[in-house]
């Protein structure tokens, strides 16, 4: 079992359209910008571009801090990609006398309608190139945005349950074991799993592939890859990819344990996709 866990620690998890996320598995070291899997739409939420009026590094740091403060208030936010359903929070910083700054905020909807305008004054932080330097200001910005957003908006939207299909391509009858393991870990992560087709739910499908690679320590080895897709009807909302070389003998003999570890590594990433696709309560 220890050998299995050591090998599985190499699994790479890539989450569509979101920033770096701490994982118990190493992220893929390949250039993420060239990977089309990372250019999928972030469905809704608030996008915070780098703040204008500051040097580039400081503008990015303030945007990162504001996005973090919004997430702390249960509002999905990032500083990278959005789509036609995302709100945009523009920030502009101007120096004021006495080592202080004025931070203007403009929250607009996908049609360009202004939802909130505001200005706050605060002391200019020391340094300014790290998100932590701006966190005091960021928390004030986030608080104003939370108050400006109506109750039926992002913070109050409901999580849809998910329906998990039996993944294709698993060895033998292993697809069922993988599906059950994922359902277990998603439930633990706070995502409801349903089998009822009459219930509005997001669909989670999986594909397992094995590709021969050069032997490792004399053992026949396969590159085991798992792709999860989360969709709402015909619209794909996000995708999670995992891959790692494993001995073929281990795949054939220890699939139950492997399934459990794959599901554990996937659940949080899938939960984040579900989180970003909350729906207004009926």
N, C-alpha and C positions, 0 to 999 in steps of 0.2 A: 504493500500500500504506500509506503514512504517513497519507493521508486516511482510509482505512478504519479504521486503528487509532485515530485520533483520535475518530472517530464512535463506535466501539465502546467507548471508555472511558466512555461514558455508561450502559452496561448496568447495570441494578440487579439485585442478587442478594439474595433473601430466603430464609433458611433457617428451616424450621419448628422452633420450640421450642428455640431456643438463643440465647445471648447474642451481642453484637456480635462479628464476626469480621473481622480485617483482610482486605481484598480488593484486587486490582488494579483493581476497578471500584467506582464510587461506590455507596453504599447509597442506597436510595430515601429521600427526605427526608419522605415522607408519614408520618402518625402510625401507627406500627406497631401500637399497641394496638387500633386500629379495623380492622385487616386480619385477616380470619379465617384467612389463610394462615399467620399466625404463632401460631396457637393449636392446632396439631396436637400429638399426644402425643409426649413424649420417652420412648422405649421403654427402660425400665430405667435403669441408672446410679444415682448417688447425688445426691439433692437436698439442698442445704444452705440452710435458711431463715436469715434474719438472726438474729444471736446475741441472746439475751435478756439483760437485765441491763445493757445499754449504751444510750446515746442512739442514735436511729435510724440516723444516718449511720455511727457506729462499728460498730453491729451489722451493717449491710450490708457495710462494709469488711472485717470479720473473715470473714464468710461468703464474700465474693469471694476472699479470700486462701486460705481453706481449700479452696475448689473448685479454684482454680488449682494448689495444692500436690497435690491428689489427681490432677488431670489430668497433672501432671508425673510421677506414679507410674503412669501408664497406666490410671488408673481414671476412666471417664467421670463427670463431675460438673458440675453447674450450680446456680445459685441461684434459678432461676425455676420452670419447670414440670416436673412428673413425672406418672407415671400409675400404674396399679395394680401395675406391676412394679418401681417405683423403691424404693430404700432411702432412708430419711430420716435425716440426721445433724443432730440438734438440739444446739445449743451454748448454754451458760449461763455468764455471766461474773460473778464476784463480787469486789469489792475486798477486799484483805487488807492488814494492816499493812505499812508499809515500802515503799509505792508499788509493790506487786505485785498480781497478780490470780490467781484460781483459775478455770480454764476446765474446766467439766464437759462431757463429750461423751456422747451417747446415740445409738447407731446402731440403728435398728429396721427390720425388714422390712415388706413391704406388709400383713402380718397383725397388725402391732403387736408382734411378738416382738422382744425386745431381743437384739441380736447382740453388742453391745459397750458397756460402760460404763467411763468413766475420768475422772480428774481430773488436771490438770497445773498446776503453779504456775510463774509466770514474771513478769518485770518488766513493769509496765504500759508500753506503748510511748508515746513522745511523739506528740502529735497524735492519731492514732488514727482519722482520717477517711479515710485512704487505705489500700487493700489492702496496699501496700508496708510500712506501719507495723506491720502484724500478721504479716508473712511469717515471722518467726522462730517465733512461736507456731504459725502455720498449718502449718509444716513438721513440727513435733512432733506436732500432731494427725493429720496425714496419715500419718506414720510409724506411729502407733499403730493407725490404721484399717487400713493395709495388713497389719500383723501380725495383726490380729484377723480379717480376712477369710480364709476357707479357700481352699486352692489352686484349688478348682473354681469359685470365685466370679468376680466381674466382671473382675479383672485377668488371669485366666487363660483367659477365654472366647476362642473362635476367631472370626475374621472369615469370614463367608460370602462366596463369590464372587457376582458379579452376572450376570444375563442381561439384555442390552439389546435391546429390540424396536426395529424401525425406526420413528423418530418419524413421526407423521402430520402432514400439512399443510405440509410443506416444499415449496418450489417445484420443479416438475419431478420429477426423481429424487433430489432433494437430501436426502431422509430417510436414504438409505444413507450419504452422505458425513458427515452429522451423527452417525449411529450409530458409524461407524468412528472419527471424530475423538474422540468421547467415550470409546470403548474404549481408544484410545491414551493419553489423559490419565488415565483411571482406573488403568490399569496403571502409569503413571509415578508415580501417587499411592499405589501399594501395594495397590490393590484388584484381585483376580484377576477376569478376565472369562471367562465360559464360554458356549458355545452348546449344551452337552450338557443336554438336558431331564431326564436321569436323575439329574443332580447336584442336591443341595439348594442352592438359590441364591435370592438376592433378585432381584425383577424390577424393572427400570428401564424405564419407558415415557415417551415424550415427545410433546408436542403443540405445533405451531408455528402461530401465527395472524398474519395481517397485517390491520391496520385502517387505512383512509385517514385521514390527518390533514392539517391545512393545509400547503401547500407551504413548503419551507424554501429560501430563496435562489432562488426560482423553480422549484425542482425538485419533481416529484411525489414525495410522501413517504408512507411507511407506518410505522405503529407495529408493529415486529416484536417479538412476544412468544413466549417459549419456556417451557413448563412441564414440569418433570421430576417424576415420581412414583416413589417407591421403595416397594415392597410386598413383604410376605411372604405369599403366597397372596392371600386376600381382605382382609388387614389392611394398610391404608396406614400406613407408618411415618414418612414425611416427604415434603416437597414443596419444590422449588426453583423460584422464579420469576425470569425475566429479561425485561426489556423495554427497547426503545430505538427512537426514530425514525430511520429510514434512508432515503436516496433509493431509490425503486423501481428505478431503473436499476442501482444498486449491488447490490441484492438479486438482481436477475435475472442480472447479469454476474459477480458476485464471490462467489457462494454458497459455494464451497469455502473461501475465506479466512474468510468470515464464520462458517461452521460450525466452523472450527478455533478461532477466538477464543471462540465461545459455549461450546464444549466445555472449553476451558482455564479459563474462568471458572466453569463448573459443577462441575468434577471434585472440587475440594476440599470444596465443600458437600455433594455426594453422598457423598463418602468419610466425612464426619463422621456422616451418617445411618447408613451401614453400620457405622461404629465403635460407635455407640450401640446397635447391635443385634447384638452378639456373641452366640454361642451356646456352651453348655457343651460341652467336647470329649467325643466318644463313646468 
